[in-house]
């Protein structure tokens, strides 16, 4: 299992780094997954990720009190709204599918906005 967690951790780090440069790919959720995998497989890599100058602060904030910086909340909700708009107008889904996706995005958005505000970086 250790090797599986280690491999998944590196995959999520790669996706997180790609997300730092690609506007529609999220960074922090992938790095949170990487952190969870490294916690179970490599204390050294877990410490490296937590100490990273760019990605460490939001990971430490999440780990200590489940907080998300306000700037990240705004970006997340805005991207969900944009994604939904593109989905509805770009694909013309049937009503049931549009409502299902809307419910999922509203639930996700509600989760994000109800987390405590974290200080500092996104």
Backbone as a ProteinNet text record, in pm:
[ID]
protein_1_A
[PRIMARY]
XXXXXXXXXXXXXXXXXXXXXXXXXXXXXXXXXXXXXXXXXXXXXXXXXXXXXXXXXXXXXXXXXXXXXXXXXXXXXXXXXXXXXXXXXXXXXXXXXXXXXXXXXXXXXXXXXXXXXXXXXX
[TERTIARY]
82.2	0	86	201.4	287.8	326.3	361.1	400.5	283.9	164.9	46.7	23.1	27.9	9.5	119.3	241.2	352.8	333	293.5	269.5	154.5	46.1	-67.1	-28	52.9	98.9	172.1	263.4	337.7	247.8	149.9	54.8	-22.5	-68.9	-144	-56.7	70.1	161.8	175.4	192.9	206	80.3	-36.5	-161.6	-176.9	-135.9	-142.3	-51.7	68.3	161.3	108.3	52.4	-8.1	-121.4	-197.3	-307.5	-262.2	-138.1	-86.5	-69.6	-59.4	-37.9	-158.1	-247.1	-365.2	-486.8	-558.2	-663.2	-781.6	-814.6	-932.4	-900.5	-773.5	-734.3	-699.7	-767.8	-741.9	-607.2	-545.8	-416.6	-432.7	-495.3	-499.6	-566.6	-680.8	-739.7	-645.1	-571.9	-477.1	-362.8	-318.2	-210.6	-259.6	-386.2	-442.3	-445.6	-481.2	-479	-336.4	-241.8	-101.5	-55.2	-93.1	-54.5	-110.8	-237.5	-297.6	-223.2	-185.5	-111	28.2	96.1	230.4	225.1	117.1	101.2	102.2	45.8	37.8	158.5	245.9	355.3	495.1	508.9	642.6	641	680.3	686.1	778	883.2	976.2	906.8	829.9	759.6	642.6	579.3	474.1	532.4	647.4	712.9	755.8	805.1	846.9	728.6	614.5	497.5	446.8	444.8	399	493.5	621.4	720	740.4	674	691.6	651.6	735.2	705.5	576.7	540	419.3	295.5	310	194.1	174	274	265.6	163.6	157.4	63.3	-83.1	-139.6	-280.1	-298.3	-198.8	-208.7	-204	-117.1	-109.2	-237.8	-292.4	-418.6	-531.4	-538.1	-643.5	-625.5	-502.2	-475.4	-503.4	-468.9	-484	-627.7	-703.6	-840.2	-940.7	-907.1	-1001.7	-1036.5	-944	-974.5	-931.3	-1003	-974.8	-965.3	-857.9	-847.2	-964.5	-1006.6	-1120.8	-1098.6	-978.8	-947.8	-969.3	-932.4	-951.4	-1099.3	-1175.8	-1319.4	-1386.2	-1349.7	-1408.1	-1372.4	-1246	-1202.6	-1275.9	-1291.2	-1357.3	-1503.2	-1574.8	-1716.2	-1732.8	-1646.6	-1652.9	-1627.2	-1530.2	-1500.8	-1615	-1679.5	-1795.6	-1907.9	-1931.4	-2036.9	-2003.5	-1878.7	-1836.6	-1847.8	-1804.4	-1811.1	-1955.2	-2043.9	-2184.2	-2244.4	-2210.3	-2259.5	-2212.9	-2086.3	-2032.9	-2101.1	-2120.1	-2186.4	-2327	-2406.3	-2546.3	-2557.2	-2482.5	-2496.1	-2413.4	-2310	-2224.4	-2272.5	-2351.4	-2392	-2542.3	-2620.3	-2766.8	-2812.5	-2778.8	-2813.6	-2963.4	-3011.3	-3151.7	-3170.3	-3292.2	-3319.9	-3271.1	-3293.3	-3252.9	-3102.1	-3025.7	-2879.9	-2832.6	-2894.9	-2859.5	-2887.5	-2999.8	-3033.5	-2941.3	-2904.4	-2813.4	-2677	-2624.1	-2494.4	-2505.1	-2614.6	-2635.2	-2637.4	-2706.3	-2712.6	-2573.8	-2496.4	-2361.1	-2273.5	-2279.3	-2198.3	-2244	-2373	-2421.9	-2376.2	-2382.4	-2334.3	-2186	-2108.7	-1964.4	-1936.1	-2006.9	-1988.4	-2026.3	-2133.6	-2175.3	-2068.8	-2011.3	-1903.6	-1787	-1747.6	-1633.1	-1660	-1774.6	-1799.4	-1825.7	-1861.3	-1887.1	-1760.4	-1648.8	-1523.9	-1474.6	-1400.1	-1343.8	-1249.1	-1239.6	-1145.8	-1004.3	-918.5	-777.4	-702.5	-600.5	-522.3	-421.8	-385.7	-269.8	-296.5	-210.3	-200.4	-308.4	-330.5	-424.4	-352
-120.3	0	125.8	118.9	236.3	284.7	192.1	227.9	289	239.4	295	438.9	459.7	596	690.3	641	722.4	761.3	665	691.5	788.8	767.6	859.8	999.3	1006.3	1136.6	1213.8	1147.9	1215.6	1252.9	1167.2	1200.5	1327.5	1333.8	1452	1576.3	1561.5	1676.6	1728	1637	1677.4	1749.5	1696.1	1761.5	1897.4	1906.3	2033	2138.2	2097.8	2192	2235.3	2141.1	2177.5	2277.1	2257.1	2348.2	2489	2503.4	2637.3	2717.8	2649.1	2716.3	2709.6	2613.9	2598.3	2651.8	2747.4	2816.9	2730	2623.5	2545.1	2423.8	2399.6	2284.8	2335.7	2283.7	2334.5	2286.7	2367.4	2332.7	2272.3	2346.3	2306.9	2171.7	2139.9	2008.1	1892.2	1906	1799.7	1792.4	1907.4	1906.6	1853.8	1876.4	1816.7	1664.3	1615.7	1470.6	1417.3	1491.2	1449.7	1444.5	1544.8	1548.8	1427.9	1394.7	1277.9	1149.7	1137.5	1019	1014.2	1128	1130.6	1107.2	1149.4	1124.6	974.5	897.3	752.6	677.2	748.6	676.3	729.3	861.9	917.6	1044.2	1031.9	1151.7	1259.9	1220.4	1317.5	1400.4	1335	1407.5	1488.6	1438.3	1514.2	1644.9	1635.1	1753.6	1849.6	1795.6	1878.9	1959.5	1893.5	1961.8	2068.5	2036.6	2133.8	2252.9	2231.3	2339.3	2416.2	2373.9	2440.4	2587.6	2680.4	2822.8	2869.4	2811.2	2854.6	2774.6	2642.3	2556	2518.2	2534.6	2494.7	2570	2704.8	2778.5	2735	2721.4	2678.1	2534.8	2449.8	2312.4	2308.7	2389.6	2396.3	2455.9	2558.5	2618.1	2515.3	2438.8	2337.1	2231.2	2188	2082.3	2129	2253.1	2299.3	2333	2395.9	2435.2	2428	2360.4	2344.2	2473.5	2568.7	2699.9	2710.2	2796.7	2827	2978.9	3032.1	3178.4	3236.7	3354.9	3419.7	3433.7	3469.6	3484	3351.4	3241.8	3110.4	3073.9	3112.3	3086.5	3159.1	3285.8	3365.9	3305	3267.1	3206.9	3075.2	2993.7	2863.9	2880.4	2967	2986.6	3050.8	3144.5	3207.2	3105.1	3016.8	2915	2813.9	2782.5	2692.7	2756.6	2885.5	2955.4	2962.5	2994.4	2999.7	2862.2	2760.8	2624.4	2583.6	2617.9	2582.4	2657.1	2783.1	2862	2802.3	2766.9	2705.1	2571.2	2493.5	2363.8	2379.1	2469.5	2484.3	2538.7	2646.4	2707.8	2638.4	2567.9	2500.4	2363.1	2297.5	2160.3	2141.3	2239.6	2229.6	2095.6	2070.8	1942.1	1930.9	1808.5	1793.7	1853.4	1891.2	1959.5	1880.1	1750.1	1670	1674.9	1673.7	1677.9	1816.1	1920.2	2056.3	2076.2	2023.5	2036.8	1952.4	1835.5	1750.5	1817.9	1869.8	1938.2	2063.2	2136.1	2254.7	2217.4	2109.6	2066.5	2029.1	1958.6	1919.4	2042.9	2136.3	2257.2	2344.5	2351.9	2430.5	2367.4	2235.9	2167.5	2190.6	2182.1	2206.2	2350.4	2442.2	2583.9	2615	2554.3	2574.4	2523.4	2408.7	2355.3	2453.9	2505.6	2596.6	2724.5	2786.6	2915.9	2903.7	2785.8	2770.6	2730.7	2711.3	2683.8	2813.6	2806.1	2929	2995.9	3128.7	3202.4	3176.6	3136.5	3119	3245	3274.3	3393.3	3366.4	3470.7	3462.9	3412.2	3322.5	3282.8	3185.8	3179.5	3083.7	2959
0	0	0	67	74.5	-65.1	-153.4	-290	-367	-344.4	-411.8	-366	-233.2	-181.1	-230.4	-234.5	-282.1	-428.4	-510.4	-653.5	-672.6	-599.4	-608.9	-562.1	-457.1	-407.7	-515.1	-583.9	-690.9	-808.4	-840.1	-945.8	-909.3	-784.5	-741.2	-734.1	-697.6	-699.9	-843.1	-937.8	-1078.2	-1126.3	-1091.4	-1131.5	-1063	-938	-866.3	-926.9	-963.9	-1027.4	-1163.7	-1238.7	-1367.3	-1345.2	-1236.9	-1205.1	-1172	-1129.2	-1101.2	-1230	-1342.3	-1470.7	-1563.7	-1542.7	-1627.4	-1553.1	-1610.2	-1536.3	-1493.1	-1563	-1526.6	-1440	-1412.4	-1330.5	-1190	-1086.8	-951.6	-897.5	-815.2	-756.5	-618	-528.2	-387.6	-363.5	-427.9	-400.5	-435.3	-544.7	-580.7	-479.9	-431.5	-332.3	-197.5	-164.7	-43.3	-54.8	-172.4	-194.8	-186.9	-244.8	-238	-92.9	-15.2	125.5	200.3	174	239.2	201.2	75.5	30.9	93.5	98.2	157	308.3	372.8	516.2	543.2	450.6	467.2	411.2	339	273.4	302.3	321.2	336.3	421.8	548.5	633.4	576.8	507.3	448.3	340.1	252.1	146.3	202.3	305.4	373.3	428.3	495.8	552	441	330.6	217.6	163.3	146.4	92.6	189.8	318.5	418.2	430.8	403	415	284.3	177.6	48.3	61.2	10	28.7	-38.7	-150.2	-222.7	-182.2	-175.6	-153.6	-7	76	215.6	299.3	290.3	376.9	364.6	242.8	240.3	289.6	268	316.8	469	526.9	673.6	732.5	666.9	713.4	710.7	603.5	592.9	700.3	718.8	816	959.1	990.4	1129.1	1165.4	1074.3	1111.6	997.6	889	778.8	708.4	710.3	653.2	507.3	436.5	296.3	285.9	226.6	213.5	134.4	174.2	108.4	-42.6	-81.8	-224.4	-298.7	-236.3	-297.5	-304.3	-202.1	-203.7	-319.9	-336.1	-444.2	-579.5	-595.7	-722.1	-747	-644.4	-660.9	-702.5	-633.2	-664.3	-802.4	-835.3	-968.3	-1078.8	-1057.2	-1159.4	-1170.6	-1058.4	-1064.4	-1145.4	-1121.4	-1195.3	-1343.6	-1374.8	-1515	-1580.6	-1510.3	-1564.4	-1591.9	-1499	-1518.2	-1637.4	-1649.9	-1763.1	-1895.2	-1902.1	-2024.1	-2049.5	-1942.7	-1955.6	-2012.7	-1954.8	-1996.4	-2138.5	-2166.9	-2298.5	-2405.9	-2365.1	-2462.4	-2502.8	-2415.1	-2446.1	-2455.7	-2412.1	-2409.9	-2350.4	-2223.7	-2163	-2136.6	-2121.3	-2080.8	-1940.6	-1908.8	-1782.9	-1661.9	-1660.4	-1543.9	-1522.6	-1633	-1620.4	-1575.1	-1628.4	-1587.8	-1438.8	-1390.9	-1249.1	-1160.8	-1207.3	-1131.1	-1115.1	-1225	-1218.8	-1132.6	-1144.5	-1061.5	-912.8	-878.5	-738.3	-685.5	-766.6	-725.6	-706	-800.1	-788.1	-671.6	-647.6	-533.4	-401.7	-394.5	-274.4	-252.4	-360	-350.3	-311.5	-373.9	-341.6	-198.1	-150.4	-12	84.9	53.9	137.6	143.2	27.7	21	100.8	80	145.4	294.7	342.8	486	564.8	497.6	569.9	630.4	741	798.1	698.9	711.4	626.8	675.7	582.9	615.8	578.9	651.3	620.1	512.2	442.7	353.8	215.9	172.9	32.4	-9.3	-141	-197.6	-237.7
[MASK]
++++++++++++++++++++++++++++++++++++++++++++++++++++++++++++++++++++++++++++++++++++++++++++++++++++++++++++++++++++++++++

